[in-house]
Amino acid sequence: AIMINIRYLHGNYVRYTIYRWIRVLVATMKGARPCIPPKPMMPIPSASFSVLLMGISSVSLVYLSPLPDRAKLLLAAVAWDRYLGEPPLKVHPVCLAGSAISASLSKAPELVYKSPGLGIISGFALLVSMLFAFTGGAWAFIECTDTLARKAEDACHEYFNDTLVIMA
């Protein structure tokens, strides 16, 4: 019965599938996001397998395209934001920073809160240490990601060059 309706409305299943993908693409461009809860304080639902697959394939296709590196980065970031969204709260950088600051403040002695001079010095030390910790973590993440991307690109080039040599 469903296939009869699809054939009646769209002609065949291929046109129906193309119609569905176009609707998803248009909704994505308008700002519809697949994993956003209806109310702000509700937990973020897990993305469905098709959404994750679409996001991973979009990011992968962007990185395999012959565009300049900066364009690849921008398009991959847009695809990631649209389909994959935010990481889980346990590993989200903002949540990690907030937890680190809360843990640091809970260990601070009461004297820091009573003395303005000591409070300013301690606050500055906390600021500098958090900047170093999270800037260093971001740098390490970017370097690891860049290294993995270069290795994957080299492996793709090597594979396709070997395939072309075998075919020739």
C-alpha positions in Angstrom: 0.0 0.0 0.0 2.9 2.4 0.8 4.6 1.7 -2.5 1.3 2.2 -4.4 1.1 5.7 -2.7 4.7 6.5 -3.5 4.2 5.5 -7.2 1.0 7.5 -7.3 2.5 10.7 -5.8 6.1 10.6 -7.1 6.1 8.2 -10.1 8.7 5.8 -8.7 10.8 5.1 -5.6 13.9 6.8 -6.9 12.1 10.1 -7.4 10.6 9.8 -3.9 14.1 9.3 -2.4 15.4 12.3 -4.3 12.5 14.3 -3.1 13.2 13.3 0.5 16.9 14.2 0.3 16.0 17.5 -1.2 13.6 18.2 1.6 16.3 17.4 4.2 18.8 19.6 2.3 16.4 22.5 2.2 15.4 22.1 5.8 19.1 22.0 6.7 19.9 25.2 4.8 16.9 26.9 6.5 18.4 26.0 9.9 16.4 22.9 11.0 18.7 20.8 13.1 18.0 17.2 13.7 19.3 16.8 17.3 18.0 19.9 19.1 15.5 19.4 21.9 12.2 21.3 21.7 12.8 23.1 25.0 16.2 24.5 26.0 16.7 22.6 29.3 15.6 19.2 27.9 18.4 16.7 27.4 19.8 16.5 23.9 18.5 13.5 22.0 20.9 11.1 20.4 21.2 11.5 16.6 19.7 8.7 14.5 22.0 6.5 12.5 21.0 8.2 9.2 21.9 11.7 10.6 25.2 10.5 11.9 26.0 8.8 8.6 25.0 12.0 6.7 27.3 14.1 8.9 30.3 11.8 8.7 29.9 11.4 5.0 29.5 15.2 4.5 32.6 16.0 6.5 34.6 13.2 4.7 33.5 14.3 1.3 34.5 17.9 2.0 38.0 16.9 3.2 38.4 14.7 0.1 37.4 17.5 -2.3 40.0 19.4 -4.3 39.2 22.7 -2.5 41.7 24.9 -0.7 42.4 23.9 2.9 40.6 27.0 4.4 37.5 26.3 2.3 37.5 22.6 3.4 37.8 23.6 7.0 34.8 26.0 6.7 32.6 23.6 4.8 33.5 20.7 7.1 32.6 22.9 10.2 29.3 23.8 8.7 28.5 20.1 7.9 29.6 19.1 11.4 27.5 21.7 13.1 24.4 20.9 11.0 24.5 17.1 11.3 26.7 16.1 14.2 26.1 18.9 16.6 27.6 19.2 20.0 29.7 16.5 21.7 28.3 14.9 24.8 28.3 17.1 27.9 30.9 14.8 29.7 33.5 15.8 27.1 32.3 19.2 25.9 35.1 21.7 26.3 32.9 24.3 28.0 31.7 21.8 30.6 35.2 20.6 31.2 36.4 24.2 31.7 33.5 24.9 34.1 34.2 21.7 36.1 38.0 22.5 36.3 37.2 26.0 37.5 34.7 24.7 40.1 37.2 22.1 41.3 39.9 24.8 41.6 37.6 27.1 43.5 36.5 24.4 45.9 40.1 23.7 46.9 40.9 27.4 47.5 41.5 28.3 51.1 39.1 30.8 52.8 42.0 33.3 53.1 41.8 33.9 49.4 38.2 35.1 49.7 39.0 37.4 52.7 42.1 39.2 51.3 41.5 41.4 48.2 45.2 41.4 47.2 45.5 37.6 47.6 42.2 37.2 45.8 43.4 39.2 42.8 46.7 37.3 42.6 45.0 33.9 43.0 42.3 34.9 40.4 45.0 35.9 37.9 46.9 32.6 38.6 43.7 30.7 38.0 43.1 32.6 34.8 46.6 32.0 33.4 46.6 28.3 34.4 43.2 27.7 32.8 44.3 29.5 29.6 47.4 27.4 29.4 45.6 24.2 30.2 42.7 24.6 27.7 44.8 26.4 25.0 47.3 23.5 25.2 44.5 21.0 25.0 43.0 22.7 22.0 46.4 22.8 20.3 47.0 19.1 21.0 43.6 18.2 19.6 44.1 20.3 16.5 47.6 18.8 15.9 46.3 15.2 16.3 43.4 15.9 14.0 45.7 17.5 11.4 48.1 14.6 11.6 45.3 12.1 11.2 43.9 14.0 8.2 47.4 14.1 6.5 47.9 10.4 7.1 44.4 9.6 5.7 45.1 11.9 2.7 48.4 10.2 2.0 46.8 6.8 2.3 44.1 7.8 -0.2 46.7 9.1 -2.6 48.8 6.0 -2.2 45.8 3.7 -2.7 44.5 5.5 -5.8 48.0 5.8 -7.3 48.6 2.1 -6.8 45.1 1.4 -8.2 45.9 3.5 -11.3 49.3 1.7 -11.7 47.6 -1.7 -11.6 44.9 -0.6 -14.1 47.5 0.8 -16.5 
